[in-house]
């Protein structure tokens, strides 16, 4: 999967006062956990541009004072007013231990249901998956070419080797809804068929009557 590098420095002290001072310098207090003792460090807020403000999922290559760690961003806190990042938690990834992440969902193909007038609705932009970091894909691709009106693709329909989906099996990822225009077109088509049938019946009546008159005359 895609990787991004983040450089940080160990925090000399831990506490609210220290965290506040760091934020004044555009530094974000962070914690790395998942390998026994937690590592408290800080990094510049620009380090999160590629990790947070993107639909992609990344494996983070952390460099804390020269010591390297493989990690994933597990949690992030924003200021309630300014919406600026104020704290982040990273989880250390181990080569032989599975890790969970939220992966972006990418739809491919032109759904037949859309071509027939339906409306595409993507319920899930990201899905929670679990697997070894070396096996996690960059994204979850779903081919919607054969998706017809009224049909959906659920978590249970997705299968990737070495990947476990952590969402409910019946959760809908994408579906094709019946658009109002498509419904009206269908109703109009049915109405036209009904009118044609009625005209055919009316045309047949005089013929029957004519035969009856001819029989009477004979």
N, C-alpha and C positions, 0 to 999 in steps of 0.2 A: 504494500500500500504506500501511498505518498507520505513523505516525511518532511518535517520542517525543523530547523535548528533554532534553539532558544538558549541564550547565554544569560547566566545569573550569578549572583554573589551571595555567599552565606550571610545570614543576618547575625550581627554581633549580639543583639538582645531581642527578646520577643515580648511584645506587649502593645497596648493601645497607643501609648505615646510614641513608641518607635514606629508603629505602622502609620500613624498620622504624619510623622516627619518624612517618611519614605514617600507617601503619596504627594506631598508638597513638591517633591523632586521628580514627580512623574514616574516613580518606582512603585511596582505592585508587590505587596507581600504575598508570598506563595508557600505552599507546603507540598513536599513530595512524600508519599507514604506507600506502603505495600511491600516493604523489605525490612520489617522490624522497626528500627529507629527512624522516626520522621526526620526529614531534612527541611529546615526552614531557610528560605532564601528569598531574594527579591530580584525582579527583572523589570526592564523599562516597559511602559505600557504599549509601546510600538511593537513589542514582541508578539502581541496577541492579534495583530491585524490579519495574519494569515490563518490563525487558528479559530478565532471567534467570528469575525465578520466575513464568513464564507460558508457556502453550503457543503463544502468538502469536509472529509474526515482525514485527520492526519495522525501519524505516529510522530511523537515529539522527541527529538534528539536533544536532551538537556545537557548543558555544560555549566556546571556549578563550580566556579573556581578551579577549572581544569579537570574536574572529575565528571565522567560521562555517565549518563543514565538514558535508558529507553523508557518512554512514558507516554501516557495519554492524558488529555485534559479531562478530569472527572467532574469538577464542579467550578462554577464561577459566580461571584457576587457582584452586583451592580449597585451604585448609589441610587437611592429611590428618587432623587430629584434631578441630579445631573446625568444619570445613566452611565457614569464612568465606572470602569472596572475598579473594584476596591480590594478584591482578594481572589485567589485562585488555588484550587487543589489539583495536584497531579498524582496519577497512580503509576507506580513503577511496573513496567512490563518485563516478564521473564520469558526467555526463549521457549521453554517447554510447558508453560502454564497458560491456559486460555484466558482471554480478557474480553470484556464486553464493551461494545462501542455503538454509537448511533451512526448508521451509515446512510448517505443520501440515496434516494430512489430516483433512478433515471428511466423514463419511459421511452421506448423506441418503436418505430413503425407508425403507420396511419390506421387507426382503428376503423374497422368496417362499420361499426355503429355510428361513428362520427360522420363518415361518408354518406350514411343513410339518414342523416339529420339529427342524430342524437347529440348529447352534450357530455363531454369528458369531465369527470370529477376525480381529482386525485386527493384522497382522504389522508394519505400519509406521505409526507415529504422525506422523512427519515424513519428507519426501522432499527430497533435494537437487536444486535446480533452478538454472538459469542464464538470465539475461535482463537487459534494461535495467531499472534501478530503477523507472522510470516505468511499466513494463509488468508488473512482478511483482505477482501478486494477494496479497490478505491471507491466503488459504488455498487449498488444493487440494480442491475439492469433488468427491466421487464418488457418483453415484447407484447404489445397490445394489438397487433395487426388483426387477430381473429376475434377481438372483443366486440360483441354485438350489443345492440340496444337492450337494456334491462339486465345485462350480464356484468359480473364483477370478478376481480382477482383478489383472493384473500391470502393471508399469511400461509395458510395450509397448502396453497397452490405453489408456493415458492420452495425451491430446492437448490442448494449449493453444497457441493462436496466440502466437508470439513467445517461447515458453518451451521450453527444452531440459531434459529430465530427465537428471540425472547419475548415476542409479542403474542397475544392470544391467537390461537389458530383460526378463529372465526373473524378476526379483525379484517375489515375491508381496506385494501390498499388503493385500488382504483376501480371505478365503475363507469358505465355509460348510462346516463339518464335519458329518458324520453323527453326531447325538447317539445315545447308547445307547438312550434311550427310543424314538427313531424307528426304530431297528433292530428292537427287540423288537416294536413295533407292526406293523412290516412282516412279521416272521416269524409273528406271531399271525394276521395277515390271510391269509398264504399257507397256514398250517395249517388255518384254517377252510375255505378254498376246497378244500383236499385232502380234508377230511372230507365236505364236501357232494358231491364227486365220487364218493367211495367209497360213500356212501349211495345215490346214483343207480344205481350199478352193481349193488349188492345188490338193489335193488328190481326191476331188470330181469330178474334170473335166474329167479325163480319164474315169471314170465310165459312165458318161453321153455320152461320145463319143462312148464307147463300145456298149451301148444300141442302139445308132443311126446306127452303122455298122450292128448290128444284124438285125435290122428292115429292112435295105436295102437289106440284103442277103435274107430275107424271101420274 
